[in-house]
Amino acid sequence: MSSAPDSPTGPGAVLVIGATGTTGRRTVARLAAAGHRVKAAGRSATPLAGAEAVHFDWFDPTTHDGALTGADRVYLVPPVGEPDPARVMLPFLRRARASGVHRAVLLSSSAVPAGGPAVGQVHQALPELFDQWAVLRPSWFMQNFTSDHLHAEEIRTTGAFRTAAGAGRVGFVDAEDIAAVAVHALIDDHAPDRDLILTGPEALDHDEVAAVLSAVTGRRVAHHRLTYREQRDRLAALMPAEFATLLAQMDLAIAAGAEDRTTDTVRLLTGRPPHDFRQVAVRELNRDR
């Protein structure tokens, strides 16, 4: 166990599943910096500053009890690429409740409502499983264009990225803002149970994203528009076909305007406005230089 002091809100630790992921590692860092006990869970059990590294695999139930020991709240990042996350998550969540976890914060998506496909089934079940809960439903991550996401990798290698989203706009959100809201939802004992849609301050189409990236990097970045079938088939060569189909369908929803919105959730819960895309691109891309 790390030498971090007990959480100000109680003796239990916060279990962060997916602790090395885009939002997980940022959530761990914020919790540890605030003096909370953190168990950083993942398949590699990677040490993170101020946290206890624990081995955890959604698909290996023998890792679940050890991860849960001493935890009374949990941040849940669903298994990546799993088209039916409820199949593996719900048995774990029942075990978590039985072990003393009373608060669960689930990372979902603005595109997936309660009862919807994939993680929407977990969202729907959460209120019946825990006394205190929150579901974070962020829009698409700004870091998709700057980190190890397919878009970012394609930009680095080809100078372009591809979607079937057409001219549809998205309220892209900074992963740092998601982590800030996650910490609030995990730690504030007076936070109401709620479904939280998180966005940045403006909605951009993918051509506008490419223009910002071009301006920040000084290198031309292009957005190539694909048809639904082109995007589905391209993704199916990289991941399970069912998940590829789901992602391509989400692009179609964007093209139809489903993500053309902004919310004030980040400001209301953190006390500051969300970061805009140019700010994040400058911060993330300069960090990598």
Backbone torsions as a table, in degrees:
resi	resn	phi	psi	omega
1	MET	NA	142.2	177.4
2	SER	-69.5	169.6	-178.4
3	SER	-89.3	11.2	-180.0
4	ALA	-62.3	142.7	-179.1
5	PRO	-70.7	165.8	177.0
6	ASP	-59.7	152.2	177.4
7	SER	-61.3	139.2	176.0
8	PRO	-60.0	-21.0	-176.1
9	THR	-98.3	5.8	178.8
10	GLY	150.0	171.5	-173.3
11	PRO	-79.3	-16.1	-176.1
12	GLY	-74.4	156.6	176.9
13	ALA	-91.2	160.2	172.7
14	VAL	-97.6	120.1	176.3
15	LEU	-90.5	121.3	178.6
16	VAL	-109.9	109.7	178.8
17	ILE	-91.1	133.8	-171.6
18	GLY	81.6	39.5	-169.4
19	ALA	-69.3	-17.6	178.0
20	THR	-101.2	4.6	-178.9
21	GLY	-80.7	-176.1	-173.2
22	THR	-59.3	-48.0	178.7
23	THR	-92.8	-29.5	-176.1
24	GLY	-61.7	-47.5	-176.7
25	ARG	-68.4	-31.3	177.8
26	ARG	-72.3	-36.1	177.4
27	THR	-67.4	-43.6	176.6
28	VAL	-57.3	-47.9	-177.2
29	ALA	-60.6	-42.4	-178.9
30	ARG	-69.1	-41.0	178.3
31	LEU	-63.8	-46.5	-178.7
32	ALA	-64.1	-40.7	-179.6
33	ALA	-63.2	-28.8	179.5
34	ALA	-87.8	1.6	175.4
35	GLY	89.3	14.4	179.3
36	HIS	-86.6	147.4	174.0
37	ARG	-73.2	130.4	-174.5
38	VAL	-131.5	133.2	169.5
39	LYS	-107.3	115.0	-176.0
40	ALA	-96.2	107.3	-170.2
41	ALA	-105.9	134.8	176.2
42	GLY	-171.8	170.4	-177.1
43	ARG	-66.1	-28.0	-178.4
44	SER	-95.1	-7.8	-177.3
45	ALA	48.8	47.9	-177.1
46	THR	-71.0	127.9	177.8
47	PRO	-63.6	134.1	175.2
48	LEU	-127.8	141.7	-174.7
49	ALA	-55.1	128.8	175.0
50	GLY	79.6	6.9	-176.0
51	ALA	-131.2	156.1	173.0
52	GLU	-88.5	122.1	178.1
53	ALA	-81.6	126.9	179.1
54	VAL	-130.0	143.2	178.9
55	HIS	-77.6	130.3	179.3
56	PHE	-149.0	134.4	176.5
57	ASP	-137.8	120.7	179.0
58	TRP	-51.3	-35.1	-172.9
59	PHE	-92.6	5.5	178.3
60	ASP	-126.0	92.1	-177.1
61	PRO	-59.1	-19.4	179.0
62	THR	-68.8	-13.9	177.9
63	THR	-92.1	-6.4	-169.8
64	HIS	-77.3	-44.2	-176.6
65	ASP	-63.5	-42.0	179.5
66	GLY	-62.0	-38.9	178.8
67	ALA	-66.4	-36.1	-176.2
68	LEU	-78.8	-21.5	-176.3
69	THR	-56.1	122.5	177.6
70	GLY	83.7	-1.5	-178.3
71	ALA	-96.0	141.5	175.3
72	ASP	-123.0	0.8	174.0
73	ARG	-150.3	154.3	-171.8
74	VAL	-145.2	138.9	172.6
75	TYR	-103.8	125.7	-169.0
76	LEU	-112.6	113.2	170.2
77	VAL	-104.6	117.4	-176.0
78	PRO	-61.7	158.0	177.2
79	PRO	-61.0	128.8	-175.2
80	VAL	-67.9	132.5	175.2
81	GLY	78.2	2.0	180.0
82	GLU	-86.0	116.2	-177.0
83	PRO	-71.2	-19.2	-179.7
84	ASP	-128.6	69.8	-175.5
85	PRO	-63.1	-26.9	179.3
86	ALA	-58.5	-31.1	-178.1
87	ARG	-58.9	-38.6	-179.0
88	VAL	-101.4	-25.4	-175.9
89	MET	-80.9	-39.8	-174.4
90	LEU	-64.3	-41.4	174.9
91	PRO	-59.7	-39.7	177.0
92	PHE	-64.0	-42.3	-177.4
93	LEU	-66.6	-34.6	174.4
94	ARG	-64.9	-39.7	177.0
95	ARG	-65.6	-39.2	179.3
96	ALA	-62.5	-44.7	178.5
97	ARG	-60.4	-44.8	-178.6
98	ALA	-65.5	-27.2	-177.2
99	SER	-85.5	-6.7	177.1
100	GLY	114.5	4.1	175.0
101	VAL	-71.4	127.0	-178.0
102	HIS	-113.8	-11.8	-178.5
103	ARG	-134.2	129.3	178.9
104	ALA	-129.3	134.3	176.6
105	VAL	-120.6	118.7	-174.8
106	LEU	-104.3	133.0	171.8
107	LEU	-88.7	116.5	178.3
108	SER	-121.6	-140.4	-176.4
109	SER	-148.2	145.6	176.1
110	SER	-60.7	-23.7	-177.6
111	ALA	-82.8	-6.6	-173.5
112	VAL	-124.9	104.0	179.0
113	PRO	-77.7	168.6	173.9
114	ALA	-55.6	131.6	-178.9
115	GLY	84.0	-2.8	179.1
116	GLY	-78.1	-168.3	-178.0
117	PRO	-70.2	163.9	173.9
118	ALA	55.0	-121.4	-173.8
119	VAL	-67.8	-11.9	174.9
120	GLY	-59.2	-28.4	177.4
121	GLN	-71.5	-35.6	176.3
122	VAL	-69.1	-42.9	176.6
123	HIS	-53.6	-48.0	-178.1
124	GLN	-61.7	-34.2	-176.4
125	ALA	-83.0	-20.7	-170.6
126	LEU	-57.7	-45.3	-178.2
127	PRO	-61.6	-25.8	178.6
128	GLU	-80.6	-16.4	-174.4
129	LEU	-96.9	-29.6	-172.2
130	PHE	-131.6	145.8	177.3
131	ASP	-66.7	-35.1	-178.8
132	GLN	-128.4	134.2	-175.8
133	TRP	-155.8	160.6	170.5
134	ALA	-152.7	148.2	174.9
135	VAL	-120.6	118.9	176.6
136	LEU	-89.0	122.5	-179.7
137	ARG	-119.4	74.6	179.6
138	PRO	-71.7	152.7	168.0
139	SER	-69.9	-172.0	-178.6
140	TRP	-65.5	142.5	-174.2
141	PHE	-73.1	136.7	170.0
142	MET	-61.0	-32.8	-178.7
143	GLN	-66.3	-11.6	175.5
144	ASN	-58.8	-22.6	-177.2
145	PHE	-101.3	-0.7	-174.0
146	THR	-131.2	-7.9	-171.5
147	SER	-112.3	-125.5	-179.6
148	ASP	-109.9	14.5	176.6
149	HIS	-67.1	159.9	179.5
150	LEU	-55.1	-43.5	178.9
151	HIS	-56.9	-49.3	-177.0
152	ALA	-63.9	-40.5	179.4
153	GLU	-63.5	-41.4	179.1
154	GLU	-66.6	-38.2	178.3
155	ILE	-62.0	-43.5	-179.0
156	ARG	-65.7	-36.5	-174.1
157	THR	-92.2	-30.9	-174.7
158	THR	-122.8	-12.4	-177.3
159	GLY	78.9	14.6	-178.6
160	ALA	-151.8	159.0	171.9
161	PHE	-133.8	163.1	-169.5
162	ARG	-130.4	135.9	174.5
163	THR	-143.4	168.4	170.1
164	ALA	-108.8	25.2	-174.9
165	ALA	-87.6	-6.0	178.2
166	GLY	57.7	-132.5	179.3
167	ALA	-98.1	13.9	-179.4
168	GLY	-64.4	142.2	-178.5
169	ARG	-97.8	150.7	-178.4
170	VAL	-134.2	137.6	174.6
171	GLY	-85.2	63.4	-176.3
172	PHE	-48.4	144.1	-174.2
173	VAL	-128.1	146.1	179.5
174	ASP	-78.2	134.1	178.0
175	ALA	-62.1	-28.2	176.0
176	GLU	-65.3	-37.2	177.4
177	ASP	-68.9	-37.6	176.3
178	ILE	-61.6	-45.1	-179.5
179	ALA	-63.3	-38.4	178.5
180	ALA	-61.9	-41.8	177.8
181	VAL	-69.6	-38.4	178.8
182	ALA	-58.8	-44.4	179.7
183	VAL	-62.4	-44.3	176.9
184	HIS	-57.4	-46.9	-177.3
185	ALA	-66.9	-31.2	-179.3
186	LEU	-78.6	-34.9	-166.9
187	ILE	-104.3	-32.2	-176.2
188	ASP	-74.7	106.2	-177.3
189	ASP	-67.0	-12.6	180.0
190	HIS	-102.8	4.1	179.3
191	ALA	-67.7	130.1	179.6
192	PRO	-71.3	154.6	173.5
193	ASP	-66.7	128.8	-174.3
194	ARG	-162.3	162.1	176.5
195	ASP	-104.1	114.6	-169.7
196	LEU	-114.3	113.0	175.3
197	ILE	-90.6	123.1	-174.1
198	LEU	-114.0	130.1	176.4
199	THR	-138.2	169.9	168.2
200	GLY	-80.7	-171.2	-174.8
201	PRO	-82.0	-10.1	-177.2
202	GLU	-148.2	154.5	175.4
203	ALA	-100.1	130.5	-178.9
204	LEU	-123.6	147.6	168.3
205	ASP	-88.0	170.9	-173.0
206	HIS	-71.5	-25.6	173.3
207	ASP	-65.6	-39.1	177.8
208	GLU	-68.0	-37.7	174.6
209	VAL	-59.0	-46.1	179.5
210	ALA	-60.5	-38.2	-179.9
211	ALA	-66.4	-41.1	177.5
212	VAL	-63.2	-45.6	179.7
213	LEU	-61.8	-38.6	177.8
214	SER	-62.5	-43.5	-178.3
215	ALA	-67.4	-39.4	-176.7
216	VAL	-73.0	-39.8	-175.0
217	THR	-90.4	-18.6	-174.1
218	GLY	72.3	15.5	180.0
219	ARG	-127.9	134.7	-177.6
220	ARG	-64.9	127.0	175.0
221	VAL	-119.0	131.2	-177.1
222	ALA	-116.5	151.5	171.6
223	HIS	-109.4	120.4	178.2
224	HIS	-100.6	125.8	-178.1
225	ARG	-89.4	124.2	178.8
226	LEU	-108.8	162.4	169.4
227	THR	-78.2	165.7	177.1
228	TYR	-55.9	-46.9	-178.1
229	ARG	-64.8	-39.6	177.9
230	GLU	-61.5	-43.1	-179.5
231	GLN	-68.7	-43.8	179.3
232	ARG	-59.2	-47.6	-176.8
233	ASP	-68.6	-36.4	178.0
234	ARG	-63.5	-45.4	-179.3
235	LEU	-69.6	-33.0	-178.8
236	ALA	-64.8	-21.1	176.2
237	ALA	-78.0	-9.8	-175.0
238	LEU	-114.3	-14.3	-173.0
239	MET	-156.6	172.4	177.2
240	PRO	-54.8	139.7	-173.3
241	ALA	-58.6	-37.8	-178.5
242	GLU	-64.6	-40.4	179.4
243	PHE	-71.2	-38.0	177.4
244	ALA	-61.1	-41.6	178.1
245	THR	-62.2	-42.7	179.3
246	LEU	-60.8	-44.4	-179.7
247	LEU	-65.9	-40.9	178.0
248	ALA	-64.3	-36.7	177.0
249	GLN	-66.0	-34.8	176.1
250	MET	-64.8	-37.3	174.7
251	ASP	-60.2	-42.7	177.8
252	LEU	-60.8	-39.8	178.5
253	ALA	-63.9	-39.7	176.4
254	ILE	-60.9	-45.0	-179.7
255	ALA	-59.2	-31.1	-179.4
256	ALA	-85.6	-1.2	175.8
257	GLY	99.8	8.0	-174.2
258	ALA	-65.1	-26.2	-177.1
259	GLU	-108.9	12.5	-178.8
260	ASP	-84.5	78.4	-177.7
261	ARG	-161.9	159.6	169.7
262	THR	-133.3	153.5	177.1
263	THR	-127.4	164.7	177.4
264	ASP	-103.4	20.3	-176.0
265	THR	-60.2	-45.4	-179.0
266	VAL	-59.9	-46.3	-179.6
267	ARG	-63.9	-43.2	-178.3
268	LEU	-63.4	-36.1	-175.1
269	LEU	-93.8	-22.2	-179.1
270	THR	-109.5	-15.8	-179.1
271	GLY	83.2	8.2	178.0
272	ARG	-142.2	159.5	179.7
273	PRO	-73.1	155.5	175.5
274	PRO	-68.6	155.5	178.6
275	HIS	-73.9	146.1	177.2
276	ASP	-91.0	168.9	-171.2
277	PHE	-65.6	-39.0	179.6
278	ARG	-62.8	-44.1	177.3
279	GLN	-55.4	-46.5	-176.3
280	VAL	-69.0	-41.1	179.0
281	ALA	-61.1	-44.0	178.3
282	VAL	-62.0	-46.7	-178.3
283	ARG	-63.5	-48.9	-174.3
284	GLU	-72.9	-42.0	-176.3
285	LEU	-74.2	-34.2	175.5
286	ASN	-68.4	-31.9	178.4
287	ARG	-62.9	-33.0	-176.3
288	ASP	-82.3	-8.5	-176.3
289	ARG	-84.8	NA	NA
